[in-house]
């Protein structure tokens, strides 16, 4: 099975990148696996925040610079979910806003 980048979106302040990966394969009985990662714009601190199957598609929308809205079809089987993420790199070397 191979993972492909399905979606990539930056937060409005360009500090955070959300990357949705799809893993397709395994025949008709296996659903697409979706992995959603958040990382700082610098590429560090990449963290898996969502791992799911049977979603029928996922959309990502930023509401401001700190909230990522993840929409999916009913019946989505969520294996991993984390609703808080921060960049250790940004905490150690903060930028003024």
C-alpha positions in Angstrom: 0.0 0.0 0.0 1.2 3.5 -0.8 0.5 6.8 0.9 -0.3 9.8 -1.2 -0.8 13.4 -0.2 -4.5 14.2 -0.7 -4.7 17.7 0.8 -2.4 20.3 2.2 -3.5 23.6 3.7 -1.7 26.3 5.7 -3.3 28.3 8.5 -4.1 31.9 7.7 -1.0 33.2 9.5 1.1 30.6 7.7 2.5 29.1 10.9 0.9 25.7 10.7 0.5 23.2 7.9 -2.2 20.5 7.8 -1.4 17.5 5.5 -3.9 14.8 4.8 -2.4 11.6 3.5 -4.4 8.7 1.9 -3.4 5.1 1.9 -5.3 3.2 -0.8 -4.9 -0.5 -1.5 -5.6 -3.9 -0.3 -8.6 -4.8 -2.5 -12.3 -4.1 -2.4 -12.8 -5.0 1.3 -10.3 -2.4 2.6 -11.3 1.2 2.9 -9.0 4.2 2.3 -6.9 5.1 5.4 -6.7 8.8 6.1 -3.9 10.2 8.2 -3.9 13.9 9.1 -0.7 15.5 10.3 -0.1 19.0 11.7 3.4 20.6 11.6 4.9 24.0 11.9 5.7 25.9 8.8 9.3 25.2 9.4 8.6 21.4 8.9 9.4 20.4 12.5 7.1 18.8 15.1 5.0 16.8 12.6 2.3 15.1 14.6 -0.4 12.6 13.6 -3.7 14.1 14.9 -6.2 11.9 13.0 -6.2 8.4 11.7 -9.5 7.1 10.2 -11.1 4.8 7.7 -14.5 4.6 5.9 -14.8 8.4 5.8 -15.9 8.8 2.2 -13.8 11.9 1.9 -12.5 14.5 4.3 -12.3 18.3 3.9 -10.2 20.7 5.9 -11.0 24.4 6.5 -9.2 26.9 8.8 -11.4 29.1 11.1 -8.8 31.7 12.0 -5.2 30.8 12.6 -5.7 28.4 15.5 -8.7 26.2 14.5 -8.8 23.5 11.8 -12.2 22.2 11.0 -12.2 18.6 9.8 -15.4 17.4 8.0 -16.1 13.8 7.1 -19.1 11.7 6.2 -21.1 9.9 8.9 -19.8 6.4 9.6 -16.2 7.5 9.6 -14.2 5.0 11.8 -11.8 7.2 13.8 -8.8 5.3 15.3 -6.7 8.2 16.5 -7.8 11.7 17.3 -6.0 14.6 19.1 -7.7 18.0 19.4 -4.7 19.9 20.7 -1.3 20.4 19.0 1.5 22.9 19.5 5.0 23.3 18.0 7.8 22.8 20.6 10.1 24.6 18.2 7.8 27.7 18.2 7.5 27.6 22.0 11.3 27.5 22.3 11.8 30.3 19.7 8.6 32.4 19.7 8.0 35.0 17.0 6.2 38.2 17.8 2.8 38.6 16.1 
